[in-house]
Amino acid sequence: MRVLRCADTGVLVEVADLAEVIALRAALEAEPVPGVTDVVPAARTLLLRIGPGTDPDMVAAAVTGLPLAPGGRRDFGETVTIPVFYDGEDLDDVAELTGLTRRELVEAHTGATWTVAFCGFAPGFGYMVGDDPRLHVPRRGEARTRVPAGSVALAGEFTGVYPRSSPGGWQLLGRTGARIWDLDREPPGLLRPGVRVRFTDAEAS
Amino acid sequence: MSTRTATRTAGPRTTAGPGDGPSARRRALEIVATGPMTTVQDAGRFGHADLGVGRSGAADTDSYALANRLLANPEGAAALETTLGGLRVRARGPVTVAVTGADTPLRVDGRGAATNTVLHLPDGAELAMGAPARGLRSYLGVRGGVDVPPVLGSRSTDVLAGLGPDLPAPGTLLPVGPAPTGFPNVDHAPTAPVGGPETVLRVVLGPREDWFTDAAVDTLLSSAYEVTPRSDRVGARLSGPVLDRARTGELPSEGMVAGALQVPPGGEPVLFLADHPVTGGYPVVAVVCAADLPRAAQARPGTRVRFTLRTRPSGPPTERQET
């Protein structure tokens, strides 16, 4: 664990991997650190935003005492199912990158269990990690200026669903009508850190 | 029953000033013109970062807070943030307002008025802001606050995330909330000048200064950068000497703070402001101290910005080896 500073506005905690991020996030939920206003988990880090007058050294000291061992808390909360029409523009490219057929690719994506590791990029955009390394693919060389809302995509070790239309550089597998972000719902985000996700083939059902 | 008792109950409030009368429920600010950019802002959106929702809120928190203090509003009452003036509003019902931040020439129904003062606008009066000679953002606070529905606990418009109230446009009626119980107790607040041709901002290096060469860090701390017109509430895009990286490769996306000096591959830093992205994948070489962020938010395009090291009062970052 390395604890880095963002002047007097935050403390950036760097850990070894996503499993430690998830473990530390759970530990911070169980034992909140005084003065921390927001926690921003990411792939290898957690940013703790701190309020005015909070001493970053105190926060850093409190964080270094927290357990990093995964498995202390395995209640991942709810599992959500997201039906997908696998007709994305990049399906053939991803099939080629992974060495799978289109059919095998869909089976791999629907067969994997995904967990939302963190949110970012846009409100409600959950970065989901799976358990099938065959699905790790690079981002597209050039980002699209507009990716439609509901697009289901892959990049790096993650899959994600675009909550609203936006620019994007991920590989598009398909689309879903699931309401990923809905301000009339509490909480508005369907894909919150810790939520487990299964994708289903909407064509097959 | 004495008059005193009556003022303490729901009866007529004989001591009420303009803006506090029984018509309070219907009061509004009607937007006549917005200038280049006007948004509704409050203290920001807290506690939703794990959903990918940023803080947003007034960019110059000091000037915003001053407007509310002048009006005896509770902290966090929503105000209008306007960029380079040009905002014109008409009072619908009597309202009490204050304009702070970049010093804009004010007119109420054509007559001159002063910033950083408490202004009573009778029903139908029009307040017009000219272009400020220096600084970038002015705040129009209203007694009772701009009472649009909050989104995730805040009335701030996050222009990057597309969250919060719609941008006001000519004809928009912004409801004004009920006046608070306290009354303004000063008419005028003396303030330091806002904005100017050059601003010096204190920074702390990191969290990713090790991604840059020593020469790049020296360059950052010894050069003048200029705020470019490609700047907005997301960030001030700076032009100046490029900052060379000491390493190649990609940084996994990580959480960002307001004040972060993020360095994209081009090498010219971006100074993140209120609507910055929640996470980012380019390294942050240094972060501007919280107390200097309001001045950063007042740096208009063309302003020269210099960065100086704030010596940390306490020890170095702690490290822990995992067993």
Interface residues (C-beta under 8 A of the other chain):
Chain A: M1 R2 V3 L4 R5 C6 A7 D8 T9 G10 L12 A16 T37 D38 V39 V40 P41 A42 A43 R44 T45 L46 L47 R49 P52 D55 D57 A60 A61 T64 L68 F118 C119 G120 F121 A122 P123 G124 F125 G126 R164 L183 P187 P188 G189 R192 P193
Chain B: F46 G47 H48 A49 D50 L51 G52 V53 R55 V151 L152 A161 G162 L163 V203 V204 G206 P207 R208 P252 S253 E254 G255 M256 V257 A258 G259 A260 P277 V278 T279 V284 A286 V287 V288 C289 A290 A291 R310 R312 S314 G315 P317 T318 E319 R320 E322
